[in-house]
Amino acid sequence: MISAVLLLLIYIPVYSLINNDKWVFLYVCVHRMLYCYFSLSVRVVVTFEQEQETADGKSVETVRKNHVFHLVAPDHLLYKQPSIIKGRTDVVTVTPWLAPVVWEGTFNPELLDSIYHQQNISVVATVFAVGKYIMFLKDFLETAEQHFFVGFRVHIYVFTDQPNEVPQVKMAANRGVTVRAVPSSNRWQTISARRMELIQTLIEEKLQGNTDYIFCLDVDSKFHGRWGTESLSGLVAVIHPGYYWTTRSNFPYERRARSRAYIAVGEGDFYYCGGAFGGSLDEVHLLARTCRLNFEADAAEGIEAAWQEESHLNRYMWINKPSKVLSPEYLWQDFKSRNHEIQIVRFSGVVKNYAAVRPNN
Ligand code: UD2
């Protein structure tokens, strides 16, 4: 189609020149200028296709995604001069596939915020508070208001079996909470594992077309420091605080080859948290859908991965490399003493008595 139009656009001016028809010639020239303008202006958005295996391992889905690489900063913004020879040297700030690893001191929050304010982005967070975990929700919501994407459009979706117990938390004008009722369960493994399915459905039913980014977070946690625009990317993973000092043979990946979450000894990059992940809506939708299908296909064969959806997430991220990796600052654990490289704890799991909060153990 495009080549036919182009041929016509070449043929008509040549014809009109031969026949000395200057109006036709002018008309075609304007068309060609418009064509050049539009083709150049869409170049900032790169579209590519990715093939993704679904749970049965046979069918292949083609997913089309748009990634906006163009970061526009406001003119005359003054900020500290960046350097490529001075900076953090105590930690690794880039993965072998060249995704940034976000640590305190590696980014300029004011610069990033001013870039993303111009895009007027909207961010969703999902959190599950089923059974006794409802007790963690108040602190989670209150601290999110203080630290999570402050100054941006934020909406938090709370999934709970006790909608009437959701605490009222005062929120800024462009922020809000929606409560979604979910059934309770007498197995914590089921509650934890169903999250992928519910995230997938939420994206399909409510978020597509009106949300830019989504983060899926554990409720038994609190924010202590900024979590903002520095965390934005296509597919975002958080390094688990318990396993970043250890070798991959010690990662608690699913090791049974018959599971779809299987990662062989000697494979794997990092151990990522099931309690925090996110990215663009399209990427998280694909992740949630794939993990859910794989989880269900495993269940149909009577197998549950070692750490449920966390194992499937780790398998997914092994193949689909995250485009940004967040350091353990983004999910620490209160019971751990802080290592020297952790200059700030932004989000951290509270100390809990598993026997007291889980429906089974
Ligand atoms: C780890 C992961 C968690 C999940 C789990 C394995 C981190 C830091 N944590 O946490 O994300 O992968 O292992 O399944 O990566 N929940 C309820 N009600 C319940 C039980 C769970 O609402 O009765 C929800 C709640 O949002 C909670 C989340 O599921 O935050 C994870 O469950 P967990 O906190 O018991 O799992 P945990 O701490 O072992």
Boltz pocket constraint, residues with backbone or C-beta under 6 A from the ligand:
constraints:
  - pocket:
      binder: B
      contacts: [[A, 127], [A, 128], [A, 129], [A, 130], [A, 131], [A, 132], [A, 133], [A, 159], [A, 188], [A, 189], [A, 191], [A, 192], [A, 193], [A, 217], [A, 218], [A, 219], [A, 220], [A, 240], [A, 272], [A, 273], [A, 274], [A, 275], [A, 276], [A, 307], [A, 308], [A, 309], [A, 310], [A, 331], [A, 349], [A, 357], [A, 358], [A, 359]]
      max_distance: 6.0
